[in-house]
Amino acid sequence: MSDHSPQALEQLMRVIAHDLKAVKPSPRPFRLALQTAPIALLISSVVLVSLGVRGDSGILGPLLTWGASAAQFALAIMLIWIAAHEGTPAGRLPRGTVYSALAATFLVVVGITVSTFSISPVGSTLRFAGAMRIPLWVMDLVCGVGSTVAGGILVFLFSRLFRNSLAIRPAVAGALYGAGAGTAINAGWRIACPYSTLRHSLGAHGAAIIATVILGALIGRFLGSRRSRGPAGIHR
Amino acid sequence: MIRYQAGSLEAFQEIYTELAPGVRRYLSYLAGGSQRSDDLLQETFLQMHRSRAAYNPVYAVKPWVFGLARNVFLMNRRSARRWAEVHESREQLPEFPILPDADSLGSRDELRRSIARLSPEQAEALLLHHEWGFSFEEIAGMLGISAAAARARASRGMADLRAALNGFQRARA
């Protein structure tokens, strides 16, 4: 067959013949990204359905309330699409594209946060906090931890979809779908959360996105190292 | 590959027969001619087997398997720093078939030494295109760069290779 040692080749064939069950081909990166959209939409809608739309949505208008979240959600799906490309040995995207998409997502999230704050500053925050007698730090914690948990669930679900990923940089691929999960959750959460202060938005919601990015990177790294070790094989 | 995904051992053997020699040479190049290329080849095909579900028929099989081989090599190296060291320290390059464009310019040994002097990025793009016959789009997908960057690397590599071989010619004269 080749100049590969016959013994090694025989061993390889034995292992392969031993486990040759039919498998279903992975979907294309775009389709894989689209498959994640309903799950992401469902989980990011949970808090919205539970708390309802923020009180200042009339001040913000439909574009900044729903349109901005739709844009964030689309960016999240794009990040997942890039992660799927990153996991395909012959289909990687240029590094510039990957970093530009991450930078664009960061800028859009910060831009939406600042725009929201500039149109509806602390008013609704104070009204809500005053009426409920809830200290602001508690709301920071609720939103930060809540969206991290929701994002974490999404990252775990994505890691299941990405179990066949063959990324050269598995931590980067994981960070990308982690960023997608965090951004998707934030897209829903921001419509429900009445707090628009920069401290709360960037500190609690931003930190939750960063936490899901880190979680995704760790999961990606774990899956990558598990793949490189593989099951009890014939080598080493 | 589709038949292999459906569970055909013969299909795997066909893929192996077709691709293993080229993949082995590529791994030998990546590993700086080290004897580990046989282990890496075996690991590449094992990885391909374990991950056969990850293949989508829209991709050509050859760049997918070569990309996987590169992946296996890099995962083994664990860090980009060590990857650079391999290329920087390579003195014992594996035997390459003479590139068609450089055939008339120098001996096999001169060609080998000239390729060793190229930057790792240029040498890899040059060999993937001229030796293994990948298109610049396929190289771009394997290396995570744009097709224009792949073309530029291969083209600059070829220019530097010609210059190095001309240098050998002048020295001989």
Interface residues (C-beta under 8 A of the other chain):
Chain A: M1 S2 D3 H4 S5 A8 Q11 L12 M13 V15 I16 A17 D19 L20 K21 A22 V23 K24 P25 S26 P27 R28 E86 G87 T88 P89 A90 G91 R92 L93 P94 R95 G96 V98 N164 S165 L166 A167 I168 G224 R227 S228 G230 P231 G233 I234 H235 R236
Chain B: I2 Q5 A6 G7 S8 L9 F12 Q13 Y16 T17 A20 P21 R24 D38 D39 L41 Q42 E43 F45 L46 Q47 H49 R50 S51 R52 A53 A54 Y55 N56 P57 V58 Y59 A60 P63 W64 V65 F66 G67 L68 R70 N71 V72 L74 M75 N76 E138 A140 G141 M142 L143 G144 I145 S146 A149
